[in-house]
Amino acid sequence: MPTILVIEDETQTREIFLRCLTFEGFHAIGAANGTTGVQLATQHRPDLIVCDIMMPDLDGYEVLAQVRQAAATAAIPFIFLTAKSTMADLRWGMQLGADDYLTKPCTVEQLLAAIASRLQRQAALKQWYLHTQTTSKLPSLPSPACAPPPIFPDCPKLATAFQFIELHYADGISLRDVAQAAGYSPAYLTNLAQNLTGRTVKQWITERRMVEARSRLTSTAQSINQVAASVGYADVGHFIRQFRQLHGLSPQAWRNAHPLELVG
């Protein structure tokens, strides 16, 4: 039974959500303010947190910052519930490590859908993590997919992040996906990667995609569109612009410059 923590200072809203979550089979816990919410998050380690932004005492941003800074709660999915929906507000919340936003007034159906989506994503990430942990304990049968390729530096604090990138770079992953898999907030992981490697996580994702793109351009007859899609780009124009920015040539021009390696 998943545990959901609802941090909401409006009593009526909080009680409605708690009753509906309980009815749907969740173990629902409520907090009337941010300080209590942080305490309950530490005590119960819920599977997901829903938190209002505008609250007395600690506001939602401060709650999120404290949750993300503690190792025991850093990876808990976090959904903001807010009447504020400007782009600046959304960007700030995402930089702190929020996973989703629900704008007030929202329906119970919208809340349940958002929770279900995040719990499914979290379950998939946990399954992946357990798999990598299990295979890493088999020295006689090492798994190439779980070992970072040569482009990744040997950084123990970033090993899980690099392993996740290696396994999922072609799936259109984002910084938030990598941070969640590594158990860090996006902002913390960005700073950690920058300090230890001189590059951001986004740059490492791009570099891994470009390694594969160059290989496909010179060893297959795939079209530029196919190459872009195979390395995680839904927009071929974005792929071409990024490739040109990094290599000084378009993908097609780069392929033309390496004709001897091309396989029919």
Rosetta silent file (secondary structure, phi, psi, omega in degrees, C-alpha in Angstrom):
SEQUENCE: MPTILVIEDETQTREIFLRCLTFEGFHAIGAANGTTGVQLATQHRPDLIVCDIMMPDLDGYEVLAQVRQAAATAAIPFIFLTAKSTMADLRWGMQLGADDYLTKPCTVEQLLAAIASRLQRQAALKQWYLHTQTTSKLPSLPSPACAPPPIFPDCPKLATAFQFIELHYADGISLRDVAQAAGYSPAYLTNLAQNLTGRTVKQWITERRMVEARSRLTSTAQSINQVAASVGYADVGHFIRQFRQLHGLSPQAWRNAHPLELVG
SCORE:     score description
SCORE:     0.000 S_00000001
   1 L     0.000  110.070 -179.546    0.000    0.000    0.000 S_00000001
   2 L   -63.106  142.685  177.799    1.767    3.198   -1.158 S_00000001
   3 E  -100.439  126.714  179.253    2.030    6.000    1.379 S_00000001
   4 E  -116.227  126.831  176.404    1.103    9.495    0.182 S_00000001
   5 E  -101.481  123.036  177.853    1.922   12.586    2.247 S_00000001
   6 E  -108.948  116.546  178.933   -0.325   15.604    1.625 S_00000001
   7 E  -107.976  107.617 -172.302    1.053   18.909    2.933 S_00000001
   8 L  -154.182  124.023 -176.656   -1.729   21.496    2.688 S_00000001
   9 L   -82.147  -15.931  176.480   -2.696   24.277    5.096 S_00000001
  10 L   -81.986  111.979 -172.713   -6.290   24.526    3.811 S_00000001
  11 H   -57.557  -45.919 -176.485   -8.124   22.071    6.035 S_00000001
  12 H   -63.393  -45.809  178.975  -11.009   21.354    3.662 S_00000001
  13 H   -62.135  -45.321 -179.096   -8.766   20.685    0.673 S_00000001
  14 H   -60.193  -45.298 -177.320   -6.419   18.517    2.721 S_00000001
  15 H   -67.192  -36.974  177.841   -9.255   16.419    4.163 S_00000001
  16 H   -62.498  -47.021 -179.966  -10.885   15.902    0.768 S_00000001
  17 H   -63.642  -42.444 -179.246   -7.623   14.650   -0.707 S_00000001
  18 H   -63.548  -42.616  179.362   -6.902   12.413    2.270 S_00000001
  19 H   -64.223  -43.497 -178.291  -10.359   10.812    2.151 S_00000001
  20 H   -67.079  -40.176  178.876  -10.167   10.209   -1.594 S_00000001
  21 H   -65.232  -41.343  177.346   -6.658    8.746   -1.378 S_00000001
  22 H   -62.874  -42.026  179.128   -7.721    6.439    1.443 S_00000001
  23 H   -61.853  -33.782 -179.066  -10.755    5.359   -0.572 S_00000001
  24 L   -82.683    1.502  175.198   -8.454    4.533   -3.507 S_00000001
  25 L    97.919    8.600  177.272   -6.357    2.251   -1.303 S_00000001
  26 L   -88.288  156.180  167.612   -3.460    4.535   -0.384 S_00000001
  27 E   -89.672  103.563 -172.502   -2.077    5.080    3.097 S_00000001
  28 E  -100.753  131.520  178.299   -2.686    8.833    3.274 S_00000001
  29 E  -123.098  138.209 -178.608   -0.979   11.139    5.789 S_00000001
  30 E  -116.990  146.104  175.006   -1.777   14.831    6.188 S_00000001
  31 E  -133.145  135.523 -176.015    0.243   17.800    7.403 S_00000001
  32 L   -88.598   -6.692  178.977   -1.199   21.266    8.024 S_00000001
  33 L  -155.471  169.347 -175.061    2.100   23.115    7.563 S_00000001
  34 H   -67.142  -39.144 -179.351    5.543   22.748    6.071 S_00000001
  35 H   -61.598  -46.347  177.530    7.434   22.059    9.275 S_00000001
  36 H   -63.905  -38.338  179.857    5.142   19.157   10.160 S_00000001
  37 H   -60.510  -43.848  179.012    5.322   17.958    6.571 S_00000001
  38 H   -64.069  -41.255  178.912    9.127   17.724    6.636 S_00000001
  39 H   -62.492  -43.843 -179.754    8.980   15.870    9.955 S_00000001
  40 H   -68.529  -35.412  177.534    6.422   13.383    8.615 S_00000001
  41 H   -62.764  -42.137  178.915    8.420   12.887    5.418 S_00000001
  42 H   -67.930  -39.643 -176.838   11.496   11.998    7.478 S_00000001
  43 H   -72.044  -45.886 -171.804    9.502    9.761    9.828 S_00000001
  44 H   -99.551  -19.250 -175.911    7.379    7.856    7.299 S_00000001
  45 L    46.822   65.011 -175.802    9.441    8.166    4.081 S_00000001
  46 L   -63.719  163.620  177.963    6.305    8.240    1.922 S_00000001
  47 L   -77.057  -20.215 -179.759    6.208    6.954   -1.630 S_00000001
  48 E  -162.094  148.007  178.572    5.105   10.382   -2.873 S_00000001
  49 E  -121.175  130.993  170.865    4.556   13.896   -1.506 S_00000001
  50 E  -110.970  125.180 -171.934    1.860   16.355   -2.593 S_00000001
  51 E  -138.659  131.782  173.370    2.611   19.830   -1.264 S_00000001
  52 E   -71.204  155.446  178.026    1.001   23.255   -1.492 S_00000001
  53 L   -91.594  -52.030 -175.893    3.339   26.175   -2.224 S_00000001
  54 L   -83.452   98.370  179.371    1.711   29.102   -0.412 S_00000001
  55 L  -139.839  152.303  172.419    1.769   28.153    3.273 S_00000001
  56 L   -70.450  171.221 -178.262    2.674   29.880    6.531 S_00000001
  57 L    66.884 -115.088  174.823    5.818   28.770    8.335 S_00000001
  58 L   -89.543  131.699  173.788    7.697   26.911    5.580 S_00000001
  59 L   -84.003  176.565 -175.732    6.402   27.425    2.049 S_00000001
  60 H   -60.839  -37.341  179.498    6.428   24.630   -0.507 S_00000001
  61 H   -62.899  -41.801  179.417    9.776   25.621   -1.987 S_00000001
  62 H   -67.349  -37.556  176.497   11.436   25.436    1.440 S_00000001
  63 H   -61.049  -48.102 -178.823    9.791   22.068    2.107 S_00000001
  64 H   -60.927  -43.061 -179.389   11.075   20.722   -1.217 S_00000001
  65 H   -60.588  -42.960 -179.658   14.586   22.043   -0.568 S_00000001
  66 H   -68.753  -39.599  178.498   14.734   20.310    2.829 S_00000001
  67 H   -63.294  -41.564 -177.548   13.317   17.068    1.452 S_00000001
  68 H   -74.534  -23.114 -178.670   15.841   17.012   -1.392 S_00000001
  69 H   -80.741  -22.275 -179.229   18.789   17.785    0.880 S_00000001
  70 L   -88.890  129.912 -176.915   18.194   14.783    3.173 S_00000001
  71 L   -59.511  -35.564 -176.025   19.516   11.476    1.841 S_00000001
  72 L   -69.876  -22.583 -175.110   16.559    9.520    3.254 S_00000001
  73 L  -122.128    1.335 -171.510   13.980   11.599    1.369 S_00000001
  74 L   -60.498  -32.434 -174.023   15.914   12.991   -1.623 S_00000001
  75 L   -97.304    5.119 -178.565   14.427   10.619   -4.207 S_00000001
  76 L   -69.754  126.742  175.966   10.763   10.808   -3.123 S_00000001
  77 L   -56.385  139.623 -172.152    8.547   12.007   -6.032 S_00000001
  78 E  -132.809  120.836  179.792    7.241   15.495   -5.246 S_00000001
  79 E  -114.288  124.724  176.372    4.149   17.128   -6.747 S_00000001
  80 E   -82.825  139.926  173.422    3.423   20.805   -6.166 S_00000001
  81 E  -117.084  115.398 -170.184   -0.159   21.926   -5.621 S_00000001
  82 E  -152.317  151.731  171.707   -0.419   25.623   -6.324 S_00000001
  83 L   -90.220  -10.978  178.053   -2.499   28.549   -7.469 S_00000001
  84 L   -89.846  126.652 -176.367    0.714   30.097   -8.827 S_00000001
  85 L  -140.372   28.459  176.581    1.433   28.970  -12.357 S_00000001
  86 L   -73.533  159.748 -179.464    3.764   31.528  -13.938 S_00000001
  87 H   -60.999  -36.905  179.090    6.697   30.245  -15.951 S_00000001
  88 H   -63.831  -40.324  178.714    9.128   31.629  -13.349 S_00000001
  89 H   -64.197  -45.368  179.936    7.358   29.707  -10.590 S_00000001
  90 H   -62.114  -44.147 -177.890    7.411   26.480  -12.610 S_00000001
  91 H   -63.909  -42.033 -179.430   11.064   26.886  -13.519 S_00000001
  92 H   -64.176  -43.916  178.822   12.091   27.556   -9.919 S_00000001
  93 H   -62.284  -41.842  179.826   10.214   24.505   -8.661 S_00000001
  94 H   -67.445  -36.017  177.686   11.741   22.274  -11.316 S_00000001
  95 H   -64.515  -33.424  178.179   15.236   23.561  -10.510 S_00000001
  96 H   -75.512  -18.646  177.754   14.675   22.583   -6.889 S_00000001
  97 L   116.564   17.493  176.722   13.660   19.086   -7.964 S_00000001
  98 L   -68.140  147.263 -179.428    9.854   19.066   -8.273 S_00000001
  99 L   -97.002  -26.616 -177.527    8.466   16.234  -10.397 S_00000001
 100 E  -162.223  164.979  177.362    5.100   17.721  -11.348 S_00000001
 101 E  -128.588  138.638  168.570    2.682   20.613  -10.834 S_00000001
 102 E  -122.765  126.602 -177.174   -1.056   20.640  -10.260 S_00000001
 103 E   -92.894  130.206  176.417   -2.745   24.011  -10.512 S_00000001
 104 L   -72.337  145.616   -9.168   -5.566   24.875   -8.114 S_00000001
 105 L   -78.193  138.151  176.881   -8.390   24.241   -8.365 S_00000001
 106 L  -119.693  154.037 -179.624   -7.715   20.684   -9.483 S_00000001
 107 L   -85.177  162.921  175.927  -10.044   17.706   -9.481 S_00000001
 108 H   -62.124  -36.602  179.330   -9.517   14.518   -7.532 S_00000001
 109 H   -62.122  -40.874  178.511   -9.199   12.709  -10.870 S_00000001
 110 H   -65.142  -40.651  177.931   -6.329   14.985  -11.889 S_00000001
 111 H   -62.559  -47.357 -178.540   -4.601   14.391   -8.560 S_00000001
 112 H   -63.873  -38.224  179.389   -4.971   10.621   -8.820 S_00000001
 113 H   -65.595  -42.126  179.548   -3.718   10.612  -12.421 S_00000001
 114 H   -65.304  -42.087  179.138   -0.636   12.629  -11.508 S_00000001
 115 H   -63.840  -45.329 -179.523    0.105   10.366   -8.543 S_00000001
 116 H   -60.552  -42.155 -179.305   -0.333    7.207  -10.610 S_00000001
 117 H   -62.458  -45.536 -178.303    1.993    8.507  -13.303 S_00000001
 118 H   -69.104  -38.365  178.772    4.731    9.400  -10.836 S_00000001
 119 H   -66.697  -36.721  176.852    4.455    6.148   -8.893 S_00000001
 120 H   -64.656  -41.939  179.127    4.732    4.155  -12.118 S_00000001
 121 H   -64.525  -42.361  179.408    7.829    6.099  -13.090 S_00000001
 122 H   -63.926  -40.807  179.414    9.335    5.596   -9.638 S_00000001
 123 H   -62.619  -40.763  179.150    8.629    1.861   -9.755 S_00000001
 124 H   -64.571  -40.507  179.288   10.362    1.581  -13.124 S_00000001
 125 H   -66.888  -39.758  178.007   13.407    3.428  -11.813 S_00000001
 126 H   -64.286  -39.879  178.484   13.584    1.213   -8.713 S_00000001
 127 H   -62.754  -43.147  177.236   13.392   -1.890  -10.893 S_00000001
 128 H   -61.927  -44.360 -178.204   16.218   -0.599  -13.037 S_00000001
 129 H   -62.885  -44.238  179.085   18.313    0.239   -9.960 S_00000001
 130 H   -61.625  -38.098  179.155   17.774   -3.210   -8.429 S_00000001
 131 H   -64.442  -45.896 -178.831   18.765   -4.807  -11.717 S_00000001
 132 H   -67.396  -36.888  177.861   21.993   -2.830  -11.973 S_00000001
 133 H   -65.188  -40.271 -179.224   22.843   -3.514   -8.326 S_00000001
 134 H   -66.935  -47.422 -178.064   22.272   -7.244   -8.819 S_00000001
 135 H   -68.406  -29.626 -179.727   24.312   -7.531  -12.004 S_00000001
 136 H   -70.250  -16.036  179.913   27.137   -5.433  -10.536 S_00000001
 137 L   -92.342   11.486 -179.827   27.598   -8.089   -7.817 S_00000001
 138 L  -113.518   81.063 -174.776   28.427  -10.805  -10.371 S_00000001
 139 L   -62.391  -27.035 -178.722   32.177  -10.363  -11.045 S_00000001
 140 L   -80.376  -16.309  179.395   32.395  -13.492  -13.164 S_00000001
 141 L  -131.695   67.496 -177.909   29.618  -12.294  -15.459 S_00000001
 142 L   -64.869  144.163 -179.479   30.040   -8.538  -15.835 S_00000001
 143 L  -100.501  112.886 -179.020   27.281   -6.767  -17.736 S_00000001
 144 H   -56.772  -33.166 -176.951   28.631   -4.416  -20.411 S_00000001
 145 H   -66.569  -24.649 -176.730   25.370   -2.430  -20.339 S_00000001
 146 H   -92.675   -7.939 -179.486   25.907   -1.551  -16.675 S_00000001
 147 L   -97.810  126.824  179.921   29.513   -0.392  -17.086 S_00000001
 148 L   -58.304  138.543  177.832   29.998    3.220  -18.168 S_00000001
 149 L   -69.673  171.150 -175.408   31.666    3.472  -21.582 S_00000001
 150 L   -56.280  -23.862 -177.674   35.096    5.117  -21.922 S_00000001
 151 L   -67.494  -22.440 -177.169   33.594    8.583  -22.375 S_00000001
 152 L   -90.071  132.389  178.446   32.484    8.645  -18.724 S_00000001
 153 L   -73.173  162.690  179.445   35.108    9.462  -16.073 S_00000001
 154 L   -83.692   90.780 -179.895   35.626    7.277  -13.011 S_00000001
 155 L  -127.084  102.095 -177.682   33.563    9.190  -10.436 S_00000001
 156 H   -53.301  -37.819 -178.235   31.985    6.977   -7.732 S_00000001
 157 H   -68.917  -18.907 -178.819   29.500    9.697   -6.760 S_00000001
 158 H  -111.363    4.890 -174.041   28.285    9.855  -10.357 S_00000001
 159 H   -59.016  -45.706 -179.226   28.497    6.151  -11.223 S_00000001
 160 H   -64.604  -38.540  178.586   24.751    5.509  -10.929 S_00000001
 161 H   -63.653  -44.650 -179.958   23.976    8.600  -12.983 S_00000001
 162 H   -66.759  -37.926  177.508   26.383    7.529  -15.728 S_00000001
 163 H   -62.621  -41.534  179.725   25.018    3.975  -15.716 S_00000001
 164 H   -64.929  -42.967  177.917   21.488    5.322  -16.126 S_00000001
 165 H   -60.286  -44.293 -178.631   22.558    7.557  -19.015 S_00000001
 166 H   -61.214  -39.254 -178.177   24.274    4.623  -20.709 S_00000001
 167 H   -77.978  -27.059 -169.012   21.169    2.453  -20.456 S_00000001
 168 H  -127.797   11.357 -176.348   18.611    5.114  -21.390 S_00000001
 169 H   -59.062  -28.012 -178.176   20.284    7.864  -23.472 S_00000001
 170 H   -85.890    1.263 -176.644   18.215    6.799  -26.492 S_00000001
 171 H   -97.836   10.351 -179.836   14.927    7.052  -24.569 S_00000001
 172 L    73.313   34.183 -177.484   14.677   10.827  -24.504 S_00000001
 173 L   -71.037  160.445  179.675   15.726   11.072  -20.849 S_00000001
 174 L  -123.529  174.679  176.145   16.090   14.384  -19.036 S_00000001
 175 H   -55.948  -41.644 -178.538   18.129   15.730  -16.135 S_00000001
 176 H   -62.807  -37.753  178.462   15.244   14.980  -13.781 S_00000001
 177 H   -62.820  -45.371 -178.784   15.189   11.320  -14.839 S_00000001
 178 H   -66.074  -43.116 -179.624   18.906   10.932  -14.188 S_00000001
 179 H   -61.653  -41.871 -179.632   18.699   12.775  -10.861 S_00000001
 180 H   -65.248  -40.009  178.339   15.850   10.582   -9.671 S_00000001
 181 H   -65.738  -34.494 -178.158   17.734    7.418  -10.595 S_00000001
 182 H   -85.426  -11.516 -179.993   20.833    8.662   -8.773 S_00000001
 183 L    81.252   23.332  178.829   18.871    9.780   -5.696 S_00000001
 184 L  -118.115  163.945  169.109   19.818   13.456   -6.029 S_00000001
 185 L   -78.535  153.447  179.086   17.890   16.626   -6.740 S_00000001
 186 H   -56.552  -40.861 -178.683   18.441   17.978  -10.279 S_00000001
 187 H   -65.905  -43.255 -179.579   20.128   21.110   -8.941 S_00000001
 188 H   -65.417  -43.385 -179.271   22.473   19.150   -6.660 S_00000001
 189 H   -64.666  -39.246  177.734   23.360   16.662   -9.403 S_00000001
 190 H   -60.025  -47.542  179.539   24.069   19.471  -11.857 S_00000001
 191 H   -65.211  -39.659 -179.722   26.445   21.144   -9.410 S_00000001
 192 H   -63.040  -47.683 -179.678   28.071   17.807   -8.498 S_00000001
 193 H   -63.617  -40.731 -179.908   28.701   16.873  -12.124 S_00000001
 194 H   -63.544  -43.355 -178.048   30.004   20.341  -12.931 S_00000001
 195 H   -69.796  -37.709 -174.887   32.401   20.331   -9.979 S_00000001
 196 H   -87.236  -28.614 -173.759   33.694   16.772  -10.541 S_00000001
 197 H  -123.492  -13.093 -176.762   33.822   16.618  -14.337 S_00000001
 198 L    80.567    3.765  178.592   33.584   20.176  -15.642 S_00000001
 199 L  -131.164  156.069  175.047   30.404   19.232  -17.513 S_00000001
 200 L   -86.798  166.388  176.621   26.719   19.205  -16.697 S_00000001
 201 H   -60.714  -41.434  179.174   24.540   16.098  -16.803 S_00000001
 202 H   -59.270  -38.818  178.500   22.803   17.461  -19.903 S_00000001
 203 H   -67.335  -36.088  177.324   26.172   17.740  -21.626 S_00000001
 204 H   -68.386  -38.360  176.490   27.006   14.131  -20.728 S_00000001
 205 H   -61.655  -46.449  179.636   23.669   12.951  -22.125 S_00000001
 206 H   -61.701  -43.364 -179.458   24.351   14.862  -25.325 S_00000001
 207 H   -62.056  -41.962  179.610   27.899   13.519  -25.575 S_00000001
 208 H   -64.323  -39.323  177.892   26.724    9.915  -25.183 S_00000001
 209 H   -65.087  -37.965 -178.110   24.118   10.448  -27.890 S_00000001
 210 H   -70.432  -33.968  175.337   26.687   11.987  -30.192 S_00000001
 211 H   -58.296  -47.178  179.791   29.077    9.039  -29.755 S_00000001
 212 H   -68.845  -38.216 -179.518   26.344    6.715  -30.965 S_00000001
 213 H   -62.478  -43.971  178.807   25.239    9.128  -33.694 S_00000001
 214 H   -62.678  -38.835  178.533   28.760    9.314  -35.141 S_00000001
 215 H   -63.216  -43.765 -178.891   28.989    5.535  -35.102 S_00000001
 216 H   -70.182  -34.852  179.714   25.702    5.155  -36.949 S_00000001
 217 H   -65.253  -31.789 -175.307   26.552    7.853  -39.467 S_00000001
 218 H  -103.619   -3.633 -177.777   29.758    6.078  -40.465 S_00000001
 219 H  -129.584    0.639  177.861   28.719    2.428  -40.170 S_00000001
 220 L  -136.718  167.256  177.181   25.091    2.303  -41.324 S_00000001
 221 L  -101.357   18.601  179.019   22.981    3.591  -44.165 S_00000001
 222 L   -60.627  145.404  175.784   20.331    4.989  -41.833 S_00000001
 223 L   -70.313  166.265  178.770   18.859    8.335  -42.820 S_00000001
 224 H   -61.172  -39.363  177.502   19.562   11.403  -40.692 S_00000001
 225 H   -60.802  -43.236 -179.303   16.006   11.175  -39.355 S_00000001
 226 H   -67.005  -40.684  177.691   16.551    7.548  -38.355 S_00000001
 227 H   -62.170  -45.790 -179.670   19.866    8.312  -36.680 S_00000001
 228 H   -58.142  -47.706 -178.692   18.304   11.182  -34.739 S_00000001
 229 H   -65.063  -36.048 -176.038   15.420    9.020  -33.516 S_00000001
 230 H   -71.160  -18.477 -179.622   17.730    6.130  -32.605 S_00000001
 231 L  -111.522   15.161  170.053   19.777    8.282  -30.228 S_00000001
 232 L   102.963   11.339 -179.942   16.895    9.965  -28.433 S_00000001
 233 L  -103.579  115.778  176.317   15.941   13.001  -30.518 S_00000001
 234 L   -76.937  -24.202 -178.727   12.247   13.383  -31.298 S_00000001
 235 L  -111.950  109.931 -177.761   13.027   16.529  -33.322 S_00000001
 236 H   -64.001  -31.084  177.914   15.522   15.939  -36.133 S_00000001
 237 H   -62.669  -40.110  176.995   16.046   19.694  -36.443 S_00000001
 238 H   -63.886  -41.297  178.106   17.246   19.830  -32.841 S_00000001
 239 H   -60.919  -47.024 -178.174   19.600   16.939  -33.521 S_00000001
 240 H   -63.197  -44.020 -179.804   21.075   18.626  -36.597 S_00000001
 241 H   -63.005  -43.174 -178.367   21.549   21.956  -34.800 S_00000001
 242 H   -68.898  -40.233  177.867   23.208   20.305  -31.802 S_00000001
 243 H   -61.843  -45.399 -179.437   25.433   18.114  -33.995 S_00000001
 244 H   -64.012  -39.184 -179.930   26.554   21.142  -36.032 S_00000001
 245 H   -62.891  -37.809 -176.740   27.229   23.132  -32.856 S_00000001
 246 H   -85.574  -29.935 -173.584   29.463   20.396  -31.448 S_00000001
 247 H  -113.083  -10.589 -179.205   31.195   19.236  -34.633 S_00000001
 248 L    77.492    1.470  179.175   31.172   22.275  -36.896 S_00000001
 249 L  -136.997  154.879  172.072   29.473   20.191  -39.610 S_00000001
 250 L   -72.874  161.417  177.660   25.978   18.949  -40.261 S_00000001
 251 H   -55.761  -40.774 -179.294   25.425   15.194  -39.766 S_00000001
 252 H   -67.213  -41.924  178.378   25.314   14.656  -43.533 S_00000001
 253 H   -65.062  -36.751  178.101   28.494   16.649  -44.106 S_00000001
 254 H   -66.110  -40.983  176.462   30.194   14.696  -41.330 S_00000001
 255 H   -62.584  -43.104 -179.814   29.107   11.429  -42.946 S_00000001
 256 H   -63.083  -27.648 -179.241   30.423   12.591  -46.315 S_00000001
 257 L   -81.075   -8.612 -179.703   33.787   13.343  -44.673 S_00000001
 258 L  -128.394   56.329 -173.397   34.048    9.738  -43.423 S_00000001
 259 H   -72.033  -25.013 -173.778   33.022    7.674  -46.461 S_00000001
 260 H   -69.798  -23.680 -177.980   35.434    4.782  -46.004 S_00000001
 261 H   -89.719  -10.425 -174.407   33.732    3.517  -42.876 S_00000001
 262 L   -70.571  129.108  176.977   30.211    3.558  -44.322 S_00000001
 263 L  -100.899  130.837 -176.598   28.601    0.171  -44.710 S_00000001
 264 L   -51.030    0.000    0.000   26.006   -0.132  -47.488 S_00000001
